[in-house]
Amino acid sequence: MPNISIDMPNDLLVALREQPAELSQEMGLITAIHYLQERRLSLGQAARLAGMNRLDFLDALATRRIPAFDLSAEDAAAEIATAQRTAA
């Protein structure tokens, strides 16, 4: 697996009050969210990039109030109608 490194000045780590491992994890999550929102990665792929399983990634999105799915009002209504038909 390729490894990507970023040079980070020590004073910025101090200003962020982050350890390198924590910052790396946060940057991976932010990158995954970005690519999900740009529709360049699926939910599962973004979760993998963030180093999380799908449920934990969904929780991270919810914590940040980022929608996991981008549906139009019509698509959402259709999904709800389908769910109601299958539940009945």
Backbone hydrogen bonds, N-H to C=O, Kabsch-Sander energy under -0.5 kcal/mol:
donor,donor_aa,acceptor,acceptor_aa,energy
12,L,9,P,-1.0
13,L,9,P,-1.5
14,V,10,N,-2.3
15,A,11,D,-2.3
16,L,12,L,-2.4
17,R,13,L,-0.9
18,E,13,L,-1.8
23,L,19,Q,-2.7
24,S,20,P,-2.5
25,Q,21,A,-2.1
26,E,22,E,-2.5
27,M,23,L,-2.7
28,G,24,S,-2.0
29,L,25,Q,-2.0
30,I,26,E,-2.7
31,T,27,M,-2.4
32,A,28,G,-2.3
33,I,29,L,-2.5
34,H,30,I,-2.3
35,Y,31,T,-2.4
36,L,32,A,-2.1
37,Q,33,I,-2.7
38,E,34,H,-1.9
39,R,36,L,-1.4
40,R,35,Y,-2.6
41,L,35,Y,-1.4
46,A,42,S,-2.8
47,A,43,L,-2.3
48,R,44,G,-2.0
49,L,45,Q,-2.4
50,A,46,A,-2.1
51,G,47,A,-0.6
51,G,48,R,-1.1
52,M,47,A,-2.9
57,F,53,N,-2.3
58,L,54,R,-2.6
59,D,55,L,-2.2
60,A,56,D,-2.3
61,L,57,F,-2.4
62,A,58,L,-2.5
63,T,59,D,-2.6
64,R,60,A,-1.4
65,R,62,A,-1.4
66,I,61,L,-2.8
71,L,69,F,-0.8
76,A,72,S,-2.7
77,A,73,A,-2.3
78,A,74,E,-2.2
79,E,75,D,-2.4
80,I,76,A,-2.4
81,A,77,A,-2.5
82,T,78,A,-2.3
83,A,79,E,-2.4
84,Q,80,I,-2.5
85,R,81,A,-2.1
86,T,82,T,-2.2
87,A,83,A,-1.8
88,A,84,Q,-1.2
